Amino acid sequence: MGRPMLRLHLPVLLAALTMLAAWGRPAEASAQAEAPRYVGSAVCAGCHPGQYERYRQYSKKAHSSRGVKLMAKGLTPEELASCYGCHTTGYGKPGGFTDFAATPELADAGCEVCHGPGSAHVDAGGDPALIKNKLAMADCEGCHNAERVRNFNFKPMLFAGAH
């Protein structure tokens, strides 16, 4: 006698394929949900009050959205997006600045522009391994590069008045 043939019905086969396809999705969704997100500089003030006060008082970054708001009406959407990239926190990145109404806590270039999204750091009680601590000039060059120095007459400021 031969082996019995396994006969799958189309509905059973489709259900099995659907279950297999969905199998990895919860882990993917969970990993995305756990990715660090931007929290805004005011959250940093709770543990870093001295740095936050110096940032608010002396850093041009702390008020960087003012100029963008003043110039916005005369800019194309592409030009405005280019401004947001350096004058806000996390623009174009998951959980970053989207607009002044929806994400006002990220409207200026805050702590997380240099130190990265802070949610994991905050959620872990300030674990220094979960935030970028050691900064180098290369970290500044995304915005403070030769072209912008020529166009806007500014220079990289590694400490920017906060530290």
MOZIFEN-V525990 format. One record per residue. N is the residue number from 0. RES is the residue in one letter. PSI is psi in whole degrees, -180 to 180 (NA if undefined). NEAR is the number of other ideal C-beta (glycine too) atoms within 12 Angstrom. D_LAST is the distance of its C-alpha to the last C-alpha in whole Angstrom. Layout:
((N	RES	PSI	NEAR	D_LAST) (N	RES	PSI	NEAR	D_LAST))
//
This chain:
((0	M	143	3	83) (1	G	173	4	79) (2	R	143	5	76) (3	P	140	6	75) (4	M	135	6	73) (5	L	120	8	70) (6	R	119	8	70) (7	L	137	12	67) (8	H	150	10	68) (9	L	-46	10	65) (10	P	-37	10	64) (11	V	-42	13	63) (12	L	-44	14	62) (13	L	-41	13	59) (14	A	-42	14	58) (15	A	-43	15	57) (16	L	-39	14	55) (17	T	-43	13	53) (18	M	-42	13	53) (19	L	-42	12	51) (20	A	-36	12	49) (21	A	-13	14	48) (22	W	-45	12	47) (23	G	-12	12	44) (24	R	-44	14	42) (25	P	-39	11	41) (26	A	-41	12	39) (27	E	-46	14	37) (28	A	-39	12	37) (29	S	-41	11	35) (30	A	-40	12	33) (31	Q	-39	14	32) (32	A	-28	15	31) (33	E	-5	18	29) (34	A	139	19	27) (35	P	142	28	23) (36	R	163	28	23) (37	Y	139	38	20) (38	V	-17	31	19) (39	G	149	32	17) (40	S	-30	41	14) (41	A	-32	27	16) (42	V	-36	27	17) (43	C	-30	36	13) (44	A	-29	24	13) (45	G	-39	18	16) (46	C	-18	22	14) (47	H	58	27	10) (48	P	-38	15	11) (49	G	-48	15	9) (50	Q	-42	26	6) (51	Y	-44	25	9) (52	E	-43	19	10) (53	R	-40	22	7) (54	Y	-50	34	8) (55	R	-38	25	12) (56	Q	-41	16	12) (57	Y	-15	19	10) (58	S	130	27	10) (59	K	-26	25	14) (60	K	-32	35	13) (61	A	-15	31	13) (62	H	25	24	17) (63	S	-21	33	18) (64	S	-19	31	21) (65	R	-50	19	23) (66	G	-39	23	24) (67	V	-44	29	25) (68	K	-40	23	27) (69	L	-36	14	28) (70	M	-13	18	29) (71	A	-40	23	31) (72	K	-29	10	34) (73	G	8	11	35) (74	L	150	18	33) (75	T	163	12	35) (76	P	-36	11	34) (77	E	-43	10	33) (78	E	-42	16	31) (79	L	-43	25	29) (80	A	-38	20	28) (81	S	-40	24	27) (82	C	-45	31	25) (83	Y	-35	36	24) (84	G	-33	25	23) (85	C	-21	35	20) (86	H	2	37	19) (87	T	178	42	19) (88	T	116	42	18) (89	G	18	36	21) (90	Y	133	35	23) (91	G	2	19	26) (92	K	154	23	25) (93	P	126	17	27) (94	G	6	28	25) (95	G	-173	32	23) (96	F	135	38	24) (97	T	-47	22	27) (98	D	169	20	28) (99	F	-29	21	27) (100	A	-43	11	29) (101	A	-35	14	29) (102	T	60	25	25) (103	P	-26	19	24) (104	E	-11	29	21) (105	L	14	37	20) (106	A	-24	36	21) (107	D	165	36	17) (108	A	97	42	15) (109	G	-167	43	13) (110	C	-40	43	11) (111	E	-12	38	14) (112	V	-42	41	14) (113	C	-40	40	12) (114	H	-6	35	12) (115	G	169	31	16) (116	P	135	33	18) (117	G	0	39	17) (118	S	-44	27	21) (119	A	-41	26	22) (120	H	-47	29	18) (121	V	-47	29	19) (122	D	-27	17	23) (123	A	17	16	22) (124	G	25	13	21) (125	G	23	18	17) (126	D	116	16	19) (127	P	-19	16	16) (128	A	-14	13	19) (129	L	18	21	19) (130	I	154	30	16) (131	K	117	21	14) (132	N	-49	18	12) (133	K	111	15	12) (134	L	147	22	12) (135	A	167	12	14) (136	M	-33	17	15) (137	A	-30	15	18) (138	D	-25	22	16) (139	C	-22	24	15) (140	E	-10	19	19) (141	G	-39	20	20) (142	C	-42	34	19) (143	H	73	28	18) (144	N	174	20	21) (145	A	-41	13	24) (146	E	-45	15	26) (147	R	-33	21	24) (148	V	-45	16	22) (149	R	-48	11	26) (150	N	-36	13	27) (151	F	-1	19	24) (152	N	49	9	23) (153	F	161	21	19) (154	K	154	18	17) (155	P	138	22	15) (156	M	98	23	11) (157	L	-37	19	9) (158	F	-16	18	6) (159	A	29	34	7) (160	G	-3	22	6) (161	A	-32	32	4) (162	H	NA	21	0))
//
